[in-house]
Amino acid sequence: MKLFYVYVDWTNEPKPRRFYVGKGTNDRITCVERNNLHSKIRKKYGFHRIAIFETTNEDLAYTVEYKLISLFRTYVHGGNGWWGANLDLGGRGGLGTPKQPEHREKIKQ
């Protein structure tokens, strides 16, 4: 039976901040690489990852990921008060989220 996890990446600052929410199998959790912005945050502040949800239902994992990205405000283009390295809002829809020019520019940085 395949397990799916939802995990949260935190900075290693004195007051840690959540900066990424992800969903995947065990292989995805152990692989550190995500995107350029994730890399920059990770290198600047350090990081640790905590798996916070486990299920055999992939659709449920996608739903939890989507809800946590919004709750923790880790979407890079979320606006004022949002900070993080999620390049889309997660869930199954994340793969097809169109990237705006300013989004592409931020990814390149």
C-alpha positions in Angstrom: 0.0 0.0 0.0 1.5 3.3 -1.1 1.7 6.1 1.5 1.4 9.8 0.7 2.7 12.5 3.0 2.1 16.2 3.4 5.1 17.9 4.9 6.2 21.4 5.9 9.6 23.0 5.5 10.7 25.4 8.3 13.6 27.8 8.5 16.2 27.2 11.3 16.0 30.8 12.5 15.7 31.5 16.2 12.0 32.1 15.4 11.4 29.4 12.7 9.1 30.3 9.8 7.2 27.9 7.5 8.2 28.4 3.9 7.0 25.4 1.9 4.3 22.8 2.0 4.6 19.7 -0.1 3.0 16.4 -0.9 4.6 13.2 -1.9 5.8 9.7 -1.2 8.8 8.9 1.0 11.2 9.5 -1.9 9.8 13.0 -2.3 10.2 13.8 1.4 13.8 12.7 1.5 14.8 14.7 -1.6 15.7 18.2 -0.6 15.6 20.0 -4.0 12.4 21.8 -5.0 12.8 25.1 -6.8 15.3 28.1 -7.0 13.4 30.1 -4.4 13.3 27.1 -2.0 17.0 26.7 -2.5 17.7 30.3 -1.7 15.7 30.3 1.5 17.2 26.9 2.5 20.7 28.2 2.0 20.1 31.5 3.7 18.2 30.3 6.8 18.8 26.5 7.0 15.8 24.3 7.1 14.1 21.3 8.6 11.2 19.3 7.2 8.4 17.8 9.2 5.9 15.3 7.8 2.6 16.3 9.4 0.0 14.1 7.5 0.1 10.5 6.2 -2.6 8.7 4.2 -3.1 6.0 1.5 -5.5 8.4 -0.3 -3.6 10.6 -2.7 -6.6 12.8 -3.4 -6.9 13.5 0.4 -3.2 14.3 0.5 -3.6 16.8 -2.3 -6.5 18.4 -0.5 -4.5 18.8 2.7 -1.6 20.2 0.8 -3.8 22.8 -0.8 -5.5 23.8 2.5 -2.1 24.1 4.3 -0.5 26.3 1.7 -3.4 28.7 2.1 -3.4 28.4 5.9 0.3 28.8 6.3 0.5 31.4 3.5 3.5 29.9 1.8 2.5 30.8 -1.8 5.1 33.1 -3.3 2.4 35.3 -5.0 -0.1 35.3 -2.2 0.3 39.0 -1.5 0.9 41.0 1.7 1.6 38.7 4.7 2.4 35.7 2.5 6.0 34.4 2.5 7.4 31.2 1.1 8.6 29.1 -1.8 5.4 27.4 -3.0 5.1 28.4 -6.7 1.4 27.5 -6.9 -1.5 26.8 -4.5 -0.9 23.0 -4.5 -3.4 20.2 -5.0 -3.8 18.6 -8.3 -4.4 22.0 -9.9 -0.9 23.1 -9.1 0.7 21.3 -12.0 -1.3 23.3 -14.5 -1.2 26.7 -12.8 -0.3 29.3 -15.4 2.8 31.2 -14.5 2.6 35.0 -14.9 5.6 36.9 -16.1 6.4 38.3 -12.6 6.1 34.7 -11.3 8.6 33.4 -13.9 11.0 36.3 -13.0 10.9 35.5 -9.3 11.6 31.8 -10.0 14.7 32.8 -12.0 16.2 34.9 -9.2 
